Each structure stands twice: as structure tokens, then as C-alpha cells.
Amino acid sequence: MATIVYPLIKYATVSAAVAVGLYATLLGLLTRPSFQAHVVYLHKIQMTWFRDLNIPESFGFLRNQVTPFSIKSSGGGALYAWHILPVELYRQHESKLIEEPSGFARHIESRVAFKLLHEDSEARLVIHMHGAAGTVASGYRVPNYRALSAGNPNKIHVLTFDYRGFGRSQGTPSEQGLIMDAIAVVEWAMYTVGIPPSRIAIFGQSIGTAVSLAVLEHYASQSLPITFAGTVLVAPFADVASLVATYRVAGSIPLLSPLARFPEFFKYLSTYIHDSWSSKDRIARYIRANEENNQSYRLTLIHAEDDWDIPYHHTEVLFWHAVKAMAGQNITYDGLEQKKAQSKTDLGAAGSVMKWQTRNGIVREEILKTGLHDVIMGNPVVTIAVMRIFADSKASLN
């Protein structure tokens, strides 16, 4: 018996030692900014390998429904972008669009699609900020674009782009870099295309929600504040520190969550986080700025309970920070949960909705029963969120 048990114990001991060693090595690598960036942004995982982004038709679009082009970031690099026409508008101008050459547009201002957006005083634009990994064409992003414009397929255009270091965009990703990129895209939409912010909605998913909130805060804090028609955030997170405390790769492999059981050690490791992406603080500063300046704002936070990547508790935390900024009082998290239990709308299998409103703005928390991390982006809940924003804004759709 001993001859059998001893090798098993030895094997288990060696395996455990190897696992601990590998995990310690991972922790050491995670303290290095360059390695950390690869883990946070996953920008080298494109998921569209061997497919040409300059041929959007290969991803299910109509000929020239999408115009690939580039926008110069304030950092100097070129950001790869897509302008996606709503399908009914495409139908109305199909013959002209088909006649144009397809592929990357070096001078987008000459394209029919650009003119349809630029010359229509009733056109609406959703600026899309995607999550980590992949490109503009990866995963559920293509169905997401269709969901965004489905509420008015004659008026709602979509503008999406790859951050620096993603896909065909130049550079290396960082928190400040991604914010600069997003601001450059918004500036292009407002000043090159000529779309006023009252006709622009911001959409973000996963890490794109953090970028979106940084952009909102940037414009709300200007000497002449700028606010947009509204913002939809899907699967947001409170900040990177709390995210890594709960994050599981592919929903099953814990990253740093085992160390969260040791608060002091985890707190020490958190000091090595290079890009903090503190959305809970940014959402509070954004709302306070709007309240102080009497600017209107509309925020919708959407999360699925079965999101394996980012637990929906993060949306509840963000909503709490938003409400505290709106209410101007230090309402506790538990106190807000009690109010939600009394006031939220129970939608049964569809989830629940809680709204908090002031004279200037409204924040919605929508917790769905299902939708996972990415599938939710193509669902009608996204379509109606965009419709609601444009309908509620001063420049409502006719």
C-alpha cells in the first residue's frame, strides 16, 4: 500500500509546488506595465485573423454599407474606423452606394455615406466603444451595430473604431491613450462631420464603458460643458482593482480572486496596477459636474446576471455611486438596495429596472436575467435603450 501512496503524494506535492511557482511567476509578470497591458486590453488577440477588415461585406454587411477609414488621434497615430449606414437609408441610396469603389476610403468626405450623415440635419450617430480584445469586426460586435441602429434604420448611423494597438490602429494601449483616442473620434464626429452633441449617443461595452465615462467626464468638465444625447453602458465595472478581484478568464479560471481573501496582500498588489480605470469615481464626477452646471444627462447601465466575465454587482456599485452624486447625500449601499427593493420594476424573466431621476438627469439600472457578457449587445434591450435616449433628448426623432 505504501508503495502506491508514496508516489501519489510525491506527485501531488510536486504538482502543487509547480502550480504555486507558476502562479508566483504570473504575479511577478503582472507587476510589469507592458505585461499588464496585454492582460488588461488583450489587444493582440484579434479574433479576425486571416480576414480583411477592409472588406466589411465578408462580415455580413451589404456592399459599401460600411466605410472603412482612419481618424488621426491626438497622439499622432491613425485609428482604424468603420462608419456603418442604417439599412433603410442604405436601401434608399443603394444604387449610388453600389457604384462606388469598395474598401478603405482615404478621403471619406467624398463618399456617399459620409454625405448622407453630414448633410442630414435629422441624422443621429451612435459612437461605439468596444471592449477588450478583438477588432471592430470581432465576436458579437457586428450584431451589436445592427441593434444600435434598428430603432430607426433611416436615421441612426454607427461609428466604431479600434483603439491604439488594436487591429489596424497604430500605437500601444494605455488608459490615457485610449481616452485620447476616443476624444479624437468624438471630435471628428462633432467638427468634421458636423453632428452636434445633442444628436450623438455614446455606447460602451466592457472596458469601453470605462473609456466612455472618461470621455463624458472630459466634456462635462470643460469651461463650456458639452453633454450628449445619452449614454448606454453594457457590462461595466467599478474599477480595475475590484474587477481583478472577481475576474475569471473564460468565466472559470480565476486571475487574482484567490488573493482577495488576503486583503492586506491584495491591497499591496493593487499598488502595482498601472491603469486603474476608476469608473465609479468618474461616473460620480460626471454627474456632479452636470448637476452643478444644470446640464441634462441620460445614463443607462445594463448588465446580465449570467455574465461570467464581469459580475453584475459592478453595475450595482456604479449605480450606487451615480445615485450618491445625484442625491447629494451619502446614501449607503444597503440603504439604496432597500429603496430598490421597494421601487424597482420587476420584469420577471426579463430582469428588473431601477430609475433615479433629478431635474437635470436620469440614470437607469437594468439587470437582465440572461445575456452573458457579449450576447446581450445584439439584444433588443440595447435597441430600445438607444431609442429611449433619442426620444427623451431635446432633439427627439420624428
N, C-alpha and C positions, 0 to 999 in steps of 0.2 A: 504493500500500500504506500509506504514512504517513498519507494522508487517512482511512483506515479505522481504523488502530491508535490514532492520537492521541485521537479521540473516545471510543474504548473505554476507554483508560487514564484519561482525564479523568472519565468516568462512574464507573469503578471507584473512583477516588480520592475523588470527591465522596460516593459511596455509603458508603465506608468511614468518611469523616470524619463523616457524618451518624449512622452506626451508633455510632461511638465517642462522639459528643456525646450521643446518646440514652441510651446506657449510663451515661455520667457523670452525666447528669441523674437517672437511676434511682438510682444510688448516693447522690447527694445527698438525694433524697427518702427513701431508706431510713434515713438517719440521724435522721429526724424521727419521734418516738414515735407520732404519730397515723397517719402513712402506714405505718409499720412494723407497727402493729397490724392494719391492713387486709390486709397481705401475710401476716402470720403466721396470723391467725384466719380471714380470708376470710368474715367474718360477714355481710357484705352480699350474698353470693352464696347465695340461699336454696334454689334448685333446686326449690321447691314453689310458685312464683308462680302466682297465679290458682286456687289450690286451698286449701280451707278446712281448716286443721289441726283445727278443732273438729268435723269430720266424718271421723273415722278410717275409717269404712266405705268412703270413696272411695279409701282406700289398701289395700283388700283385707281389712279386718277384719270380723268379724261385728258385728251391731248391739249396741252397748254392751259389746263385748269390751274396748274401750279407753275409759277415763275421762279426758278432758282436764280439767285443773285447774291451780291455781297453788300454789307454795310461796314463802313470803317468805324472801328471802335476808337474811343478817345485815347486808348493806349497805343494806337497806331496800327494794330493788326486788322485783318479782314475777317469779318464774321459771316459765315455762310448762312443764308436765309431762304425761306420759301414764302411767297405771297400766294395764298390759296383763295380762289374765287368761289363764292357761293354758287350752288349748282343751278338755281333758276336764272341768275344773272348770266351764268355761262351759256345756258340754253338760248337766251335772248340774243347773244352775240357770238353764237357758235361758229358761224361761217367765217367771220373775221379772225377769230382766235385760231381756227384750224389752218388758215392761210399763212399765219406767222411761222417763222422758223422755231423749232423747239429747242430745249436745252438751256444752258446757262446764259443769262442776259447780262451782258457787260454794260449796257445802257438801259436800265429798266424803265426810265422815264419815257422811252419811245414805244414801250409795249402797250397793247390794247388793255391788258388787265390793270396796269398802273393807272391809265387814264380813266378807266371805269371807277376806280377808287378815288382818284384825285378830283374828278370833275363832278361827282355826285354829292351834293350838299346834304343828302339824307343817308349817305353810306355810314355804316358802323364798322368798327375794327376791334377785333379781339387780339391783343398781343399775348402770345403764348410763351410761357417759360417752363421748359420741361425739366424732368427730374434727372437724377444721376444716371450715368452710363448711356450708351447709345447715341443716336443721332436724331435729326428731325423726323426720320422715317422709321424709327425703331418701334417694335412692340405694338402697344395699343395707342400710340400717338396718332396714327392715321385715322382710326375710328374716332378719336378724340376731336380732331379737326372738324369732322363731319357733324359731330354732336354740337360743337360750338356754334356752327352756322345754321343748324337745322331749324332754329326758331324763326328765322326769316331768311330763307335761301335766296332772296333777291337783294338783301342789303348787308348782311353780316359777313365781312371778309375776315380772314385769319392771317396773321403774320407770326411766323415761328422762326427760330434761329438756333444755331448751335453756339454755346459759349466757347470762349477761347480754350483751345486744347481738345475740344470735342469735334469729331468728324473732320470736316474740311476747314474748320476755323483755326486760325493761327494762334500760337501762344501756349501758355501754361496756366491752368486754372488756379484761382485763389479767391478768397472771399471778396476782397476789394476789386479784383479783376472781373469777376462775374457781375458785380454791381455796376462797374463801369460799362461793361458790355450791354447790359440791359438798359441802362440810361441812354446809351448811344442809339439803341434800337427805338426807344420811345421818342428820342429827339428826331430821329429820321421820320418817324410817323407823323409827328406834330409839325415839323418845319419843312421837310422835303415834300411829303405827300400833302400836308396842309390839313390834317384831321385835328380838329380841336379836342381837348381832353374830355369834353362833355360827350363826345361820340366814341370814346375809347374805353374798353373794358380790359382789365388785366386778369389773365388766368395763369395760375401756377400749380404745379403738382410736385409733391415730394420736396426735393431741395429747391425746386422752382418756386415753392411758396415762400421760402426764406429770401430768395432773390426778389420776389415780388414785394414783400414787405419792406425790404431795404429801399426799393425804388419809390414806394409810396411815401415812406418817411422822408426821403430826399426831397421830393417835390413839395410835400406838405410843410417842410421847414424853411422854404425859401422866403425871402422878404416879401415877394408877391406869390403867395401859396398857389399851387396847382393841384387840383383834385380831379379824379377821373370819374367816369360814369359809375364805376363799381369794380369790385374785385371778387374773384372766385378762387378759393384755395382748397385744393383737394389733397388729403393725406399730409397735412403739415406736421411739423414737430416744434417743440418748445425751444430747444437749443441742442447743439451737438453733444454736450456733456450728458444731458438726460437721454438723448437718443442712443448713444453707445451703451448706456446702462441697461437698455432694453432691447437693443437691436440684435436680430438673429439673421445670419446670412441664409437666404433661401427659406426663411421662416423657421429654421431648425438648428442652425449652428450658431451658438452664442459667440459674440465677439468679446465684449468686456463685461457682460452681465454677471458672470460668476464673481467678479471682483467687487460688484456693487454691494455685496454682503459685508464688505470691509470698508466702511465709509471713509475713514481717515486715509487709507491707502488709495482708494478710488479718487478722493479729493486731490491727493498728491499727483496722481497720474493725470488728472484733468488739467493741471497747470501746464501740461505739455501740448494741450490742444491748440493748434495754430489758428484755425478758422473756427470761431465759436458759433457763428450764425445764431445769435440770440434773438429769435423771433418773438419770444414772449416780451422782451423789453422793447423791441421795435414796434410791435403792434400797439403797445401802451403809449409810446411816444407819438406815434402817428395819430392815434385817436385824440390824445390830449392837445396836439397841435391844431387839429381840426375844430375841436370844441372851443379852444381859446380864440381861434380866428373866425368862428362861426361859418366854417366851411362844411358843405354837405359831404357825406361819405356813405358807402354801402359795402359791407363785407359779408361774404358767405363762406363759412367753413364747413367742409364736407368730409366725412370720414366713414369708413366701413368697419363694423365690429370685427369682421374676419380678416382685417389687414394684418398679415403675418410680419410684414417688414417694419411698419411703424404703428404701434398700438394706438387705438383711437383715443386713449387717455390724453395723448398730446394735444388733440383738438380741444378737449375739455379744459386743459390747462390754459391754452391760448384764449379760449372764450372767457375764462375767469379773468385773465389779465386785461382783456378788452373791456369787460364789464366794469372792472375796478377803475379804469381810466374814464369810462363814460359816466359812471355814477359819481365820481369824485369823492369816493369814500372807500375805506379799507374793508370791503366785504370779504369775509373769509371764503375759502374754497368750499367748506362744508355748508356755510350759510347759503352760498349760491346753489349748491346741489339741492338744498331743501326747497329753495324757490323754484328750481327747475322741476322738482317732483310735483309741485303744485300747479305750475303754469305751462309746462311744455305740452306740445301737441303729440299725442301718441298715434302713430300711423300704423300700428300693428306690425305686420311682416315687413313693411317698408321702413320701419325705424321710428325716429322721433325728430321733432323740430322745436328749437327754443329760440325766441327772438328777444333782443334787448334794444330798446329804442330811446333816443333823445330827440330834442328839437332839431338837431343837426344830422344825426345819422342813425343807422340801424345795422346791427350785427346779428347774423343768423348762424346757429349751430345746427347742422343736420347730421345726425348719426344714423347711418343705414345699417340694416342687419347684414346685408351681403354686398359684395362689390370688390373684395380683395384690395390690393394696392394699386393695380393698374386697370383692371377690367372696368371699374367704376367710371373711368374717364369717358367711355363711349356711351354711357347710360343716359336716359332722359333727364335724370336729376341735374346733369350738367347743362343740358339744353335749356331747361326751364329756369335755371339759375341765371343764365345769360339773358334770357328773355325778360326775367323779372328786373334785372338791373337796368336794361334799356327802357323798359316800360315805366319804371319808377323815376328815372332821371328826368331832368328838365327837358332834355332833348329826346322825348319819348318817340318810339317808332310809330309811324302812321299805318 
